[in-house]
Amino acid sequence: MVERLRADLEEATAALRAHKASWPYAFAMAGGCHGGAEHPSLRAVRNETDRLHARCLDLKALIAELTD
């Protein structure tokens, strides 16, 4: 069980890294008074970032619960 969670965490972390290395992420997080948040497609990129980040945190918490 823990090994599967660790593998899932590695996959989620890799997906988050790849997402953060993308041009859409760079445009969504760019400077400016709103940082791109007003455009719907860029808001979707931010939502995906939040989802991937939350997935990584959830997996880390599950692993910590099972290994303590």
C-alpha positions as CSV (number, residue, x, y, z in Angstrom):
1,M,0.0,0.0,0.0
2,V,2.7,2.5,1.0
3,E,4.8,1.6,-2.0
4,R,1.9,2.3,-4.3
5,L,1.3,5.6,-2.6
6,R,4.9,6.5,-3.0
7,A,4.8,5.6,-6.7
8,D,1.6,7.8,-7.1
9,L,3.4,10.6,-5.3
10,E,6.3,10.4,-7.7
11,E,3.9,10.5,-10.7
12,A,2.0,13.4,-9.2
13,T,5.2,15.3,-8.5
14,A,6.5,14.7,-12.0
15,A,3.2,15.9,-13.4
16,L,3.4,19.1,-11.3
17,R,7.0,19.7,-12.3
18,A,6.1,19.3,-16.0
19,H,3.0,21.5,-15.6
20,K,5.2,24.2,-14.0
21,A,7.7,24.0,-16.8
22,S,5.0,24.7,-19.4
23,W,4.4,27.9,-21.4
24,P,0.7,28.0,-20.3
25,Y,1.9,28.0,-16.6
26,A,4.4,30.8,-17.4
27,F,1.7,32.9,-19.0
28,A,-0.8,32.2,-16.2
29,M,1.7,33.2,-13.5
30,A,3.2,36.2,-15.3
31,G,3.4,39.6,-13.8
32,G,0.8,42.3,-14.3
33,C,-1.9,43.6,-12.1
34,H,-3.9,40.3,-12.3
35,G,-1.2,37.9,-13.4
36,G,-3.4,36.4,-16.1
37,A,-6.2,35.4,-13.6
38,E,-8.9,37.2,-15.6
39,H,-8.6,35.1,-18.7
40,P,-10.6,31.9,-18.5
41,S,-8.0,29.6,-20.1
42,L,-5.3,30.9,-17.8
43,R,-7.6,30.5,-14.8
44,A,-7.9,26.9,-15.8
45,V,-4.1,26.6,-15.7
46,R,-4.1,28.0,-12.2
47,N,-6.9,25.5,-11.2
48,E,-4.8,22.6,-12.6
49,T,-1.8,23.8,-10.6
50,D,-3.9,23.9,-7.4
51,R,-5.3,20.4,-8.1
52,L,-1.8,18.9,-8.7
53,H,-0.4,20.6,-5.7
54,A,-3.3,19.4,-3.5
55,R,-2.8,15.8,-4.8
56,C,0.8,15.9,-3.9
57,L,0.0,17.1,-0.4
58,D,-2.7,14.5,0.1
59,L,-0.4,11.7,-0.9
60,K,2.3,13.0,1.4
61,A,-0.2,13.1,4.3
62,L,-1.4,9.5,3.5
63,I,2.2,8.2,3.4
64,A,3.0,10.0,6.7
65,E,-0.1,8.4,8.4
66,L,0.8,4.9,7.3
67,T,4.5,5.1,8.1
68,D,4.2,6.7,11.6
